[in-house]
Amino acid sequence: MPSREFWNKTLSRPNVLEYFVFLNVSFLAVDIYIAHSINNFAHWAEWIPFYFSVAAPFILLAGWNGKSAGYAVGFGSIFVGIAGFILHLESQFFAFYSVKSLVYTAPFVAPLAYAGIGFLLVMNRMVDFESRDWSRWVLFLAMGGILGNFVLALCDHAQNGFYSAWEWTPVFVSALAVGFIAMAMVEKPTIVFLKICCGILVASIAIGLIGFGLHFEANWNSPYSVRDSFLYGAPILTPMLLPNLALLAGIGIWDMIVRIQKSKAN
């Protein structure tokens, strides 16, 4: 039976963050394949993030206990994310420079998920876990992701003029989460405030799961074929960004709570 020391090391916050990154970079292969299948990978560059997400988990596993693999995947992910961001903007925005071109073009913030994953990997190796800066960086990167989800939800739901009132909920909860996370990051929060943050993160998870169900229902009841409905209809995986980012922010909040409890015990 594994010892307590084994579990403490395995479930330490830096390791939990590594598991989070590993699962995300792996799952992005599925997300990218679905997203770029809409135009049948019209440009050769659209295969780059897919192959990167297929290879990255194996590189991380091969060098799990070392820093080199993490840096390689981390900086590679940052490059893929920024390059994808620019290419998505070039699809229409740089041609028309309008709000409409941002709303109805390729989701320009989506590739930044790679950049966020890359920064998490690099940060987890460069920032001392014993310092308070570690949890601040986790919250900062989570806040950036939630802010990106705010923009994504706003643009996606603007395409149908926010037909249902439910379509405002991810926009509202994302804005709320950004504000509370920012306060937790820049101030010295109390346990009570951090518990309120946890409540908002739980609400984000619930809204994301409801959104997933609503997107699934809309596609399932579509008059078109199942394949076409799920490929060209409501993006089935997008609502799951809220639970995903809430879990990331939760790691940072968890670390802050543990540090406060330790300081009180001492």
Order of alpha helices (4+ residues) and beta strands (2+ residues): alpha-alpha-alpha-alpha-alpha-alpha-alpha-alpha-alpha-alpha-alpha-alpha
